[in-house]
């Protein structure tokens, strides 16, 4: 069981609240049997003392008794009230009694008995944020295979088969961020085909990835040294998805190492 106050602040004298309001960010305060006030009156008084600028929504997460017993048994976690030498069943019953005043005040009561963690997260995003998907950040990073594959990558694409600017003495000192290297790679049809097919693959599965309760999707592009081809292609993919309104980051591991 749990209780959350989801608070929206339009304007307030409190510096923290004002900072959140200026950025149009809501705040959530979580209360359960471990950190609730000593009496319901204290909580009620605290709610009444909130400035008028606050418009709290009170959300209570609940589950039936048998489900709670099963969850504690499955996770092998101690109930917070077990320190009172109570059995699990007795601790759950006492918790229910202690939280009842908060439950009765809630604007929304959610029975999580039949929900998975992912289903609960989706429901909360829909109820509180008005959308089902979490904001997914796409990260496109270049790397060199001779330095090792990034361990944080969700997808790894090998572009060592593409034409290599390294063999042009004029281009060798440059990187995939430089216009002459970009022009060299842009002249090759196979480079265009690879970029098109890779972005098409990602676009195909992106809707499902966005509903998969993840915060980041990391796509690693690797060439031999991580200096030319992988850098150029990572930037091309990042620019494409950025132009489609996605939240995109790009990084270049080899180039970052050279700077440091």
ZAMARGU-4260 file (C-alpha; in steps of 0.2 Angstrom, whole numbers, plus 5000, padded with zeros to 4 digits):
<rodrens>
0) 5000/5000/5000 | 5006/5018/4997 | 5000/5035/4996 | 5006/5049/4984 | 5002/5068/4984
5) 5005/5074/4966 | 5006/5092/4968 | 5005/5106/4954 | 5011/5123/4959 | 5006/5138/4948
10) 5016/5151/4958 | 5022/5152/4976 | 5034/5161/4988 | 5043/5145/4992 | 5059/5145/4981
15) 5059/5127/4977 | 5040/5128/4972 | 5044/5144/4962 | 5058/5135/4953 | 5047/5120/4949
20) 5033/5132/4943 | 5044/5142/4932 | 5049/5126/4923 | 5031/5120/4923 | 5036/5104/4933
25) 5025/5095/4945 | 5031/5087/4961 | 5026/5070/4969 | 5028/5067/4988 | 5027/5048/4993
30) 5020/5043/5010 | 5018/5025/5017 | 5017/5017/5034 | 5036/5020/5037 | 5035/5039/5035
35) 5017/5044/5039 | 5013/5057/5052 | 5010/5051/5070 | 4991/5055/5068 | 4979/5059/5054
40) 4976/5076/5061 | 4994/5081/5058 | 4993/5076/5039 | 4976/5085/5038 | 4983/5101/5046
45) 4998/5100/5034 | 4986/5099/5019 | 4976/5114/5025 | 4992/5124/5028 | 4997/5122/5010
50) 4997/5139/5000 | 4983/5142/4989 | 4995/5141/4974 | 4995/5122/4977 | 4983/5111/4969
55) 4986/5093/4975 | 4980/5077/4968 | 4980/5063/4981 | 4983/5046/4974 | 4982/5030/4985
60) 4989/5013/4978 | 4981/4998/4986 | 4981/4979/4984 | 4970/4965/4991 | 4976/4956/5007
65) 4981/4940/4998 | 4991/4949/4984 | 5001/4958/4997 | 5005/4942/5006 | 5011/4934/4990
70) 5021/4949/4985 | 5030/4950/5002 | 5033/4931/5001 | 5039/4932/4983 | 5052/4946/4987
75) 5056/4939/5004 | 5056/4957/5011 | 5051/4961/5028 | 5035/4971/5031 | 5039/4988/5039
80) 5029/4984/5054 | 5037/4967/5057 | 5048/4975/5070 | 5033/4975/5081 | 5035/4956/5082
85) 5019/4955/5071 | 5016/4941/5059 | 5015/4946/5040 | 4996/4945/5040 | 4994/4955/5056
90) 5007/4968/5050 | 4997/4970/5034 | 4980/4972/5043 | 4988/4985/5055 | 4995/4994/5040
95) 4978/4995/5032 | 4970/5002/5048 | 4984/5015/5049 | 4982/5021/5031 | 4963/5021/5031
100) 4962/5040/5035 | 4973/5044/5020 | 4964/5032/5009 | 4947/5040/5013 | 4955/5057/5008
105) 4962/5051/4992 | 4956/5058/4975 | 4960/5042/4966 | 4962/5025/4973 | 4971/5012/4962
110) 4969/4994/4965 | 4986/4986/4959 | 4981/4968/4963 | 4981/4962/4945 | 4994/4975/4938
115) 5012/4972/4934 | 5025/4985/4937 | 5025/4990/4919 | 5006/4991/4919 | 5006/5002/4934
120) 5019/5014/4927 | 5009/5015/4911 | 4993/5019/4920 | 5001/5032/4931 | 5008/5041/4916
125) 4991/5041/4907 | 4982/5047/4923 | 4995/5060/4929 | 5004/5066/4913 | 4991/5063/4900
130) 5001/5051/4890 | 5006/5033/4890 | 5024/5033/4884 | 5038/5038/4895 | 5049/5052/4887
135) 5062/5041/4878 | 5080/5048/4875 | 5089/5041/4860 | 5107/5041/4861 | 5118/5039/4846
140) 5136/5036/4850 | 5151/5032/4839 | 5166/5021/4844 | 5181/5012/4838 | 5181/4993/4838
145) 5199/4993/4843 | 5194/5002/4859 | 5180/4990/4863 | 5161/4989/4861 | 5152/5001/4873
150) 5144/4991/4887 | 5128/5002/4888 | 5123/5000/4870 | 5106/4992/4866 | 5110/4991/4847
155) 5127/4989/4839 | 5130/4993/4821 | 5147/4989/4812 | 5151/5001/4798 | 5169/4995/4795
160) 5163/4988/4778 | 5160/5006/4771 | 5173/5016/4762 | 5186/5023/4774 | 5192/5041/4773
165) 5207/5035/4783 | 5216/5030/4767 | 5215/5048/4760 | 5230/5057/4767 | 5221/5074/4767
170) 5206/5067/4776 | 5216/5056/4789 | 5219/5070/4802 | 5200/5075/4801 | 5185/5067/4809
175) 5167/5063/4804 | 5162/5080/4810 | 5172/5089/4797 | 5164/5094/4780 | 5177/5086/4769
180) 5175/5069/4777 | 5156/5071/4776 | 5157/5076/4758 | 5168/5060/4755 | 5156/5048/4763
185) 5141/5057/4756 | 5147/5053/4738 | 5145/5034/4741 | 5128/5026/4738 | 5131/5012/4751
190) 5133/5025/4765 | 5116/5032/4760 | 5108/5015/4760 | 5115/5010/4777 | 5109/5026/4785
195) 5092/5024/4777 | 5090/5006/4781 | 5096/5008/4799 | 5084/5023/4803 | 5070/5013/4795
200) 5074/4998/4806 | 5074/5010/4822 | 5058/5019/4816 | 5049/5002/4814 | 5052/4997/4832
205) 5053/5014/4841 | 5034/5014/4845 | 5036/4998/4855 | 5052/5003/4863 | 5044/5019/4869
210) 5030/5009/4878 | 5043/4997/4886 | 5046/5008/4901 | 5064/5013/4897 | 5072/5030/4898
215) 5086/5028/4886 | 5089/5019/4869 | 5107/5018/4865 | 5113/5015/4847 | 5131/5012/4845
220) 5139/5014/4828 | 5157/5007/4826 | 5171/5008/4814 | 5189/5003/4816 | 5196/5019/4825
225) 5179/5028/4829 | 5185/5043/4820 | 5177/5045/4803 | 5163/5033/4797 | 5155/5030/4814
230) 5155/5048/4819 | 5147/5054/4803 | 5134/5041/4803 | 5130/5043/4821 | 5127/5062/4818
235) 5117/5058/4802 | 5105/5047/4812 | 5104/5059/4827 | 5100/5073/4815 | 5086/5063/4807
240) 5077/5058/4823 | 5080/5075/4831 | 5071/5083/4815 | 5057/5071/4819 | 5054/5079/4836
245) 5063/5065/4846 | 5073/5068/4862 | 5091/5065/4855 | 5109/5065/4862 | 5125/5061/4852
250) 5142/5057/4859 | 5158/5051/4851 | 5169/5040/4862 | 5185/5041/4853 | 5184/5060/4850
255) 5181/5062/4868 | 5196/5052/4873 | 5207/5062/4862 | 5201/5078/4870 | 5205/5072/4887
</rodrens>
